[in-house]
Amino acid sequence: MEMNGLAALSCWPIEIDLGGGYTIPSKPALDWLIPMIDQDWLGIVPGMLSTDYDSIDDLLSSGAITTTDCINAAHDAVSSASGMPWWSACKLATAVVESEIAAELILNGVDAKVVSIGALVQATYRILVREPADKKQRSKVDSDLKRPPTGLTEKRYDPNVAASLFEQMARSRGVS
């Protein structure tokens, strides 16, 4: 499965395109986890934005943006923060709460209050596919993670475009 490993290295602010300059501030995995598991997209956008919610409410009330715009922005934010398609990240986030996965993460020092959501879901992926997993099992995991939700009508996730956007964002913050 293709992932952007940079997303695992740090918590980053995520720029949101809703017709204005909105940002989800740098947040650890724990802040992302429940909205992703519950697919509470409005809990992400506008819920996690570092802005006055009244301005988003005004845009929604005036029709300048729609709830669908917020949901799409939340999908984009999860993709950017995790370094993979949002649906893959959500499936892995759901796996995090399985007791064996959670225990393995804890034993390996992964602290959801500190690491990025990219680190958490990418570490979860590694646990799911590491040895002695055979190629058939890994292929099954990869196939499930790559499969978008039924009826997905938005543009497909392009890992090359996502990687480029993430690297541009990192450079703009002085990370090389």
N, C-alpha and C positions, 0 to 999 in steps of 0.2 A: 504494500500500500504506500502511496506517495504521501509524504508529510513534509512540512517545512520545519526543520529542526530548530530554526531560530526562535520559533514560538515557544519552545520548551525552555529557553535559557533565562527568561526574565518576564516579569509582569510588565505590560506595556499599556499606555493609554491607547484607546482605539477611537479613531476618527469616524464619525457617523455622518452619512450624507442624507439629510432630510431637508435640503434647501437652505441650510444654514450651518454655521460652525458648531457642531455638537460633538462632545467627546465623552466616552466612558473612561473615567480615570483608571489608572493602574490599579488592578484589583487581583487578589490571590484567587486560586482555584475555588476555594470554599464559597466565595461570593457568587461565582458562576454556576456552581454545581446544582443547586436546587432548581433554579429557573430552567436549566438545561434538561434535567431529569423530568421535570414536570411539563416541559415545553411551554413554559410561561413566557412567551415572547415579549409581551408587554412589560413583564418584570425586568426584562433586559433593556428594551427600548420602548418607552422612555424611562423605565424604572431605575436603570443604573447610570443614566446620564448625569453629568456634573453640571446641571443647569437648573434653572427655575422651571419647574413643571408647568407653570402657568403659560409660558411661551409655547410649549408643545400643545397644551390644551387649547390655546388660542388658534394654533395652526390646524388642529383637528376640527375645532368648531367652525372655522371659516372654510374648511374644505381644501385648504392649501396642501394638506397631507391627509392620508387616510390611515386607518388601522392597518391595512395591508402594507402600506409604506413602512410603518413601524415594525411590522413582522419581518418584512424583507430586510430592513436595516439590522434587526436583531440576528437574522440568519447570517448576514454578512459579517457582523461583529463576532459571532461565535466562530465562523470560518477563519477570520483574521487572527483572533486570539488563540485558537487551537492549532492553527497550521494545517488544517484539513477541512474537508467538506463538513458543514454544520451537522448533517445527519449522522456522519461517522463519529464526530465528536460527542453527539448526544447518546449514541449507542454505547460508546466507551464510558461516558459519564455514568450511565445506568449500571454498567458492569462494576464501577468503582464501589458501589454499595454492597456488592456481594461479599460476604464475610471473608472468604479466602483471598479475594483480590485486595480488599481493604487491609487485611492482616499482612499480606505480602508487601504492600506499599509502606505500611508502618514499619515493618521489620527492616525495610531498605531506607528508612529515614525520610520518606516523602511526607512532608507536612503540608496539607491542603491549605493551611492558614498562611503559608509562606510562598509556595511554588505557584507558577502560572498554571492556568487551565491547560495550556499546551503541554507543560511538563506532566501534569497529572494524567491526561488522556494518552499521551505518548508512552508514559511508563506503564499504564494499564495495557496498552496494545502489546508492549514488549512482554509483559507477564503472560498474556494470552497466547503468544506465538513462540515463546522461547523453547529451547530444548527441554525435554525430549520430543517436543511436538514434531510430528512428521509433516512432510510437504502437503499431504492431503488435508490435514487438520488446519495448517496455516492457510491454504488456499480457501478452505471453507470460511475461516474467520475473515480473510480479506474480501471474499465475495460478498459476505453479509454486510461488512462495513461500507463497501463501495456502492451497494444498492441503495439508490435514493428512495425516499418514501413514495408510496403509490400516489399517483396523481400530481407529482411535482411539476408545477408549471413554470417555475422561475428558471432563469438561465442555469445551465450546468456549471458546476464548480470547475474551474480550470486551475490546476495546481501551479502552472507556470505563471499565470497572471497573479495569483495569490502570492506566490513567492516574490515576484517582482514588487508588488505593492507593499508587502511586509518589509522587504529590504529597503525600499525608498523611505518608508516610515522610520526604520531604524537609523538610516543615514541622517535623516532630518533631526534626529535626537542625538546625533554625535556618536553613534555606535557604528563601528566598522567591522 
